[in-house]
């Protein structure tokens, strides 16, 4: 019975990583906060899949703000920690 339970654990899907989890990790490890827009920008830079928003527009009202290098490194570290990359 234990062997069946162990095999079942291997086939369970990984939990989804939320932006909140990434923010908490960066806050705890590096001591500063990161905005969700910065997390999304880093994911775009890395070519990761993004959520398809139903209300997306063709043109942005404001240009995207690029995060500073230290925040990019912190977010990348968090994504590696959560095994997204």
C-alpha positions as CSV (number, residue, x, y, z in Angstrom):
1,X,0.0,0.0,0.0
2,X,2.9,2.4,0.8
3,X,4.4,1.8,-2.7
4,X,1.1,2.8,-4.3
5,X,1.0,6.0,-2.2
6,X,4.6,6.8,-3.2
7,X,3.8,6.3,-6.9
8,X,0.7,8.5,-6.6
9,X,2.7,11.3,-5.2
10,X,4.9,11.3,-8.3
11,X,2.0,11.8,-10.6
12,X,0.4,14.7,-8.7
13,X,0.7,18.0,-10.5
14,X,2.9,20.6,-9.0
15,X,1.1,23.5,-7.2
16,X,0.8,26.6,-9.2
17,X,3.2,29.4,-8.3
18,X,1.4,32.7,-7.7
19,X,2.8,36.2,-7.9
20,X,2.0,36.6,-4.2
21,X,4.3,33.6,-3.4
22,X,7.1,35.2,-5.5
23,X,6.6,38.5,-3.7
24,X,6.8,36.9,-0.3
25,X,10.0,35.0,-1.2
26,X,11.7,38.1,-2.4
27,X,10.5,40.1,0.6
28,X,11.8,37.4,3.0
29,X,15.2,36.8,1.3
30,X,16.1,40.2,-0.1
31,X,14.2,42.6,2.1
32,X,12.4,44.6,-0.5
33,X,9.1,44.5,-2.3
34,X,8.5,43.8,-6.0
35,X,5.5,44.8,-7.9
36,X,3.5,42.3,-9.9
37,X,4.2,44.2,-13.1
38,X,7.9,43.6,-12.5
39,X,7.3,39.9,-12.1
40,X,5.3,39.8,-15.3
41,X,8.0,41.8,-17.1
42,X,10.7,39.3,-16.0
43,X,8.5,36.4,-17.1
44,X,8.2,38.1,-20.5
45,X,11.9,38.7,-20.8
46,X,12.5,35.0,-20.0
47,X,9.9,33.9,-22.5
48,X,7.7,32.1,-20.0
49,X,4.0,31.6,-20.7
50,X,1.7,34.2,-19.5
51,X,-2.0,34.2,-18.6
52,X,-4.2,35.2,-21.5
53,X,-6.4,38.0,-20.1
54,X,-9.8,38.2,-21.7
55,X,-9.8,42.0,-21.5
56,X,-6.4,42.6,-23.0
57,X,-6.0,45.7,-25.2
58,X,-3.9,46.1,-28.4
59,X,-2.2,49.3,-27.1
60,X,-1.0,50.0,-23.6
61,X,-2.1,53.3,-21.9
62,X,1.4,53.6,-20.4
63,X,4.6,52.1,-21.5
64,X,5.9,49.1,-19.5
65,X,8.3,50.0,-16.8
66,X,11.5,47.9,-16.8
67,X,12.6,46.7,-13.3
68,X,16.0,47.6,-12.0
69,X,18.8,44.9,-12.3
70,X,18.7,44.0,-8.6
71,X,14.9,43.3,-8.7
72,X,15.3,41.3,-12.0
73,X,17.9,39.1,-10.2
74,X,15.8,38.7,-7.1
75,X,12.7,37.7,-9.2
76,X,14.8,35.3,-11.3
77,X,16.1,33.7,-8.1
78,X,12.6,33.3,-6.8
79,X,11.5,31.7,-10.1
80,X,14.4,29.3,-9.9
81,X,13.5,28.5,-6.3
82,X,10.0,27.6,-7.2
83,X,11.3,25.6,-10.2
84,X,9.5,27.7,-12.8
85,X,12.8,28.0,-14.7
